[in-house]
Amino acid sequence: MSKNTPENLIISAELVDKVADEYRLSSEAYDERAEAETALLEAVIERVRPGLRAIATRPIAEEVAHDIGTHTQWDEPTTYHEPCVCLSDDKMSPDEERRSHGVVYSGERLVLLVDGTLAQLEWSGERPQWQGSTSVMRSSLARYESVGEAVADGWANVEIYIRTLADRLERAQGTRDKITKISRDRAAKLAAITELLKK
């Protein structure tokens, strides 16, 4: 064990300056990284904005489940009005298990609304595990004021978000050709009937 000698009780100015400089460089590097992540995510959002409505769905606001013995029966869920695209992996984590009420779940997701705004979807609730039980899953949607705010809040896995958007767009390509043809054929048919009625 070292003794409290005068030499051991001295904190050198060199040591303080070195630690302070390392902290400054680290903070600058972190800010540079956050700025780069924000700039890239902003550019990606601007690029995909015209196609967002084609791949967006309405997030669930509330979902009720009933355990009827042989399986779980779900009521028609209520949804938020504005569609969005989920950018982050679905996170579902059991918080605790209770003998009479099943498992309590909670999670967070980063979503991109069709107007280009980022938001955090937080939800929690229970899944029924016993016959005759009913459970409710509820969510809340909180918009971010800016992309930078979302990045600062920990949503910085930009590469994952890009891959998610690219995958959704690729899968959506060509899926509306059939309904487009059906709609146009029907429109032409109805227009022809309308013309006949005018004669």
PEDA-V340373 format. One record per residue. N is the residue number from 1. RES is the residue in three letters. SS is DSSP state (H for helix, E for strand, - for the rest). OMEGA is omega in whole degrees, 0 to 359 (none if undefined). Layout:
n=<N	N>
res=<RES	RES>
ss=<SS	SS>
omega=<OMEGA	OMEGA>
//
This chain:
n=<1	2	3	4	5	6	7	8	9	10	11	12	13	14	15	16	17	18	19	20	21	22	23	24	25	26	27	28	29	30	31	32	33	34	35	36	37	38	39	40	41	42	43	44	45	46	47	48	49	50	51	52	53	54	55	56	57	58	59	60	61	62	63	64	65	66	67	68	69	70	71	72	73	74	75	76	77	78	79	80	81	82	83	84	85	86	87	88	89	90	91	92	93	94	95	96	97	98	99	100	101	102	103	104	105	106	107	108	109	110	111	112	113	114	115	116	117	118	119	120	121	122	123	124	125	126	127	128	129	130	131	132	133	134	135	136	137	138	139	140	141	142	143	144	145	146	147	148	149	150	151	152	153	154	155	156	157	158	159	160	161	162	163	164	165	166	167	168	169	170	171	172	173	174	175	176	177	178	179	180	181	182	183	184	185	186	187	188	189	190	191	192	193	194	195	196	197	198	199>
res=<MET	SER	LYS	ASN	THR	PRO	GLU	ASN	LEU	ILE	ILE	SER	ALA	GLU	LEU	VAL	ASP	LYS	VAL	ALA	ASP	GLU	TYR	ARG	LEU	SER	SER	GLU	ALA	TYR	ASP	GLU	ARG	ALA	GLU	ALA	GLU	THR	ALA	LEU	LEU	GLU	ALA	VAL	ILE	GLU	ARG	VAL	ARG	PRO	GLY	LEU	ARG	ALA	ILE	ALA	THR	ARG	PRO	ILE	ALA	GLU	GLU	VAL	ALA	HIS	ASP	ILE	GLY	THR	HIS	THR	GLN	TRP	ASP	GLU	PRO	THR	THR	TYR	HIS	GLU	PRO	CYS	VAL	CYS	LEU	SER	ASP	ASP	LYS	MET	SER	PRO	ASP	GLU	GLU	ARG	ARG	SER	HIS	GLY	VAL	VAL	TYR	SER	GLY	GLU	ARG	LEU	VAL	LEU	LEU	VAL	ASP	GLY	THR	LEU	ALA	GLN	LEU	GLU	TRP	SER	GLY	GLU	ARG	PRO	GLN	TRP	GLN	GLY	SER	THR	SER	VAL	MET	ARG	SER	SER	LEU	ALA	ARG	TYR	GLU	SER	VAL	GLY	GLU	ALA	VAL	ALA	ASP	GLY	TRP	ALA	ASN	VAL	GLU	ILE	TYR	ILE	ARG	THR	LEU	ALA	ASP	ARG	LEU	GLU	ARG	ALA	GLN	GLY	THR	ARG	ASP	LYS	ILE	THR	LYS	ILE	SER	ARG	ASP	ARG	ALA	ALA	LYS	LEU	ALA	ALA	ILE	THR	GLU	LEU	LEU	LYS	LYS>
ss=<-	-	-	-	-	-	-	-	-	-	-	-	H	H	H	H	H	H	H	H	H	H	H	H	H	H	H	H	H	H	H	H	H	H	H	H	H	H	H	H	H	H	H	H	H	H	H	H	H	H	H	H	H	H	H	-	E	E	E	E	E	E	E	E	E	E	E	-	-	-	-	E	E	E	-	-	-	E	E	E	E	E	E	E	E	E	-	-	-	-	-	-	E	E	E	E	E	E	-	-	-	E	E	E	E	E	E	E	E	E	E	E	E	-	-	-	-	E	E	E	E	E	E	E	E	E	E	-	-	-	-	-	-	E	E	E	E	E	E	E	E	E	E	-	-	-	H	H	H	H	H	H	-	-	-	-	-	H	H	H	H	H	H	H	H	H	H	H	H	H	H	H	-	-	-	-	H	H	H	H	H	H	H	H	H	H	H	H	H	H	H	H	H	H	H	H	H	H	->
omega=<183	179	178	178	178	181	182	183	180	173	187	176	179	180	180	181	181	180	179	180	178	179	180	180	179	179	178	180	178	180	178	179	180	179	180	178	180	181	180	181	176	180	179	180	179	180	186	185	181	183	186	182	181	184	184	173	180	180	182	177	180	181	182	181	180	174	183	175	183	180	177	179	183	172	176	184	170	184	173	185	186	179	179	175	178	183	183	175	175	181	177	183	177	180	181	178	181	189	187	186	178	185	178	181	173	180	178	177	172	181	177	179	186	176	178	180	174	178	176	178	179	181	178	179	183	170	182	178	182	182	179	182	178	179	182	173	180	179	174	184	182	180	172	179	182	176	179	179	179	178	179	180	175	179	187	180	189	181	178	181	179	180	179	180	180	180	181	179	178	181	181	184	177	184	183	181	183	181	177	180	180	181	181	178	180	179	179	179	180	178	179	178	180	179	178	181	181	183	none>
//
